[in-house]
Amino acid sequence: MFKWLLFDADNTLLDFSKASKDSLWLTFEQFGRDCTDEIYTIYKNVNAEVWADFEQRKITAEDLRPKRFELLFEKIEETGLSPLEFSVRYLENIVQTSETYEGVPELLQELKSKYKISIVTNGLKEVQRPRLERLDLMKHFDSVVVSDEIGVAKPHIDYFQHVYQSIPQPPQKEEILIVGDNLASDIQGGINFGIQTCWLNHGKQNETEIRPHFEIDHIHGISDLLKS
């Protein structure tokens, strides 16, 4: 049924939640501060809000980098740190702390023999490719499309059109499946572009009106889905 698989990166192939937490702790430590679970929770909420603004084109990627830490520092009343300097160090740490979910390299190797595979990610350019290279994943992909490199992000049609043009002789849209954990950017974006969608739910309930074509609760569920 499918010839081309589009994989989101963060919290789909890569355990971004763990890397983000580890990196935040490490960055505070490097700047001589202590991090706490409360600070991390505040950061997660602020980060989600800022990324949503970015995906809706309310702010640019350049704005996003320091803004999430500006908002975090305001909420925790931290006045002695530079949001921009903190952001630079945090992103460097993300590259070093990122890991795939268990078995992802083997899964990609298996899928590559049967499908074209691409990464479609809203991440930042100084993070996404360096992480994939450090984890030796680039060899599995026919294309990698990073929103920060092309100036438009999922779920916008222009992003998916760029993805569609990123490999020679792309298949028909009905032969393409996008797999991702974000209902708004991955699933709604795929639906809007007219391709099939698979939501990686990580055991969560869908409380939105967005309806993916398929649903799996862990990344290895994609193998059973494709076989069926």
N, C-alpha and C positions, 0 to 999 in steps of 0.2 A: 504493500500500500504506500509506503513512504520511501523516498530516495534521499532525502536531505533532512538531517536533524540539527536544529538550532538549540544550543544549550546556553542558558544564563550561567554566569560564573558564581557569584556570591550566594551562598546558602543553597546552591544547586549542586555544583561540583566541588566547590571549596567551602570549608566550614568558616564562613566569615564571622559568625557570632563569636566563636572562640578566639579567632585572631584579633578581632576588634577589642575584645575585653583584655586579652593579654597585652596588646599594644598600648591601650590606654593606661594600664597599670605601669607598664615599663616606661612610658613617656613621662608620666608624673614623677616616677622615681628618678629618671635622668635629670629632671629639672628640680630635684630636691624637695619634692612634695609627696604626700601620701594620697593614694586613691582608696575609695571605699565602694562597697556595693551600692550605696545610695548615690554617689557621684556617677557611677556607671549607669544606673537606671536613668538619671537625669540626662546623661549624654545620649543614651539610646533614644529617648523621646525627642530631644532636640535634633539629633541627627536625622531621624525619620521625617521630622517637619521640614528641615532644610532640603533634604533630598526630594521630598514631594514638591517643594517650590521649584527646584531645579527641573524636575521632570515636566512641570507645567509651564516652564519657560519664564518663571517669575524672577529668577536670578540666574546668573551665569555660573559656569564651573569655577571660574576664578573667584567669584563671590563666595561660593560654597566652601572653599577650602578654609578660610579663616572664620567665616560666619558662625559655623556650628560651635567653634570654640569660644568665640565672642559671647554667644548666648549662654554656653555652659559656664563660663567664668563669671558672667553676671549673676547667674542663679546661685552659684556657690560662693559668691562674694570673693573671688580670687582676683586681686588687682596687680600682682607682681609678675605675671607672665604675659608674653606676647602671643596672641592667638595665631599669628602667622608663623612665628618660629615654632610654636608648639605643633601646628599642623604639619610643617615640613618634617619634623622629627617623627611624629605619629605615622605619617605615610611611609617613611623609611622603615619603621618598625613593622608595619603591616606586611610589607614585602617579606621580611625575615620570619615572621611568626605564622604566616599562612600555610595551611595544609589542606589536602583534599580530604573528603570523606573516605572512609576505609574502602579499598577496592576500586576506587574511581579510575586509576591508570589502567588497570586490567579491563575494566568495563569499556573504556574508550578504545583500547586495543582491539577488543572483540567487535565493537560496533564499526570500527573503521574499515573492516574487511567487507562490510555490506552496505555502508551508507557514506554519503558525504556528510561531514560534521563541521559545524562552525560554532564559535563562541560569539554570543551577542550580549554585550555588557554595558551597563551605564556607569562603569567605574571611571576612575581618573587615570590619565595616561602614564603618570610616573609610578603607578601601582600595578595595573592590570598585566601588561606584557612582562614586566620584570618578574612578577609572581609566577606566571605560567612558564617562563624560561627557567626560573630557579627550581621549579617542581618538575621540569623536563616533560611538560605537557604539550608544548607547541607542535611537536611532531605529529600529534593526533588530528590536527585541525586543517581543513581546507581553507578556512579564512577566519580571521579574528577581527571583529568590529567593535571598537571602543568609542562610546559616545563622545568622550572628551576630545578624541582625535578628529571627529567629523563635524562637531558643532551642533548635533541634534541627538536627542535621547529617546529611548522607548518611553511611552507607547506611540510616539508620533509616526505617522505614515512615512515621512521622509527618511526616518531611521531604517525602517524595514525595506524601503525601496533601495537604499544604499546596500543593505545586507544582500538583497536579491541580486544586485549587480556585482557582488563581491567575488563570485566564482563564475568561471566560463560555463556557458550553456546550462543555466539553472533549470531545474525541472519545473513542471507545472505547479501552481500553488497548492493544489490538493495533494501533492506528493511531498509537502513540507510539513514538519512537525516542530513546534517550539516547546521546549521543556523549561519551566522556571517556577520559582517559589512565590513570585510577586504577581498577585491577581491583576493589579492595576497596570503595571508596565509590561509584563511578559504576556499575560493571558489576554487582557483587553487589547493590547497592542497587536497581538497575533490575530485576534478575531477581526479587528478593524482592517487589517491588511488582507484578510481572506485566506489565512492558512489555518491548519489544525493546531490545537493547543493541548498541552498536558500540564496540569498544575501539580507541582510537588508540594503536598500540603503539610509535611512534617507532623502529621497527626492532628492538625488544627481543623476546625470547622469553617466552612465558607459562609460568612455572614453578610456577603454582598450579593448584588444582583448579577454579578459576572458569572457566566456559566462556561467553564472549560469543556472541551470535547472529551477529555480524559482526565483521570486523577490517579495519582500514586502517592503513597505515604513515605517512601524512601527512594533514593535515586536508583537503586538496583531493580526497583519495580518496572523500570523502563524496558528491561529485557523481556519480562513476561508480557508486557503490553504489546511490544513489537511482534513477538511470536504469535500472539493471539489475533 
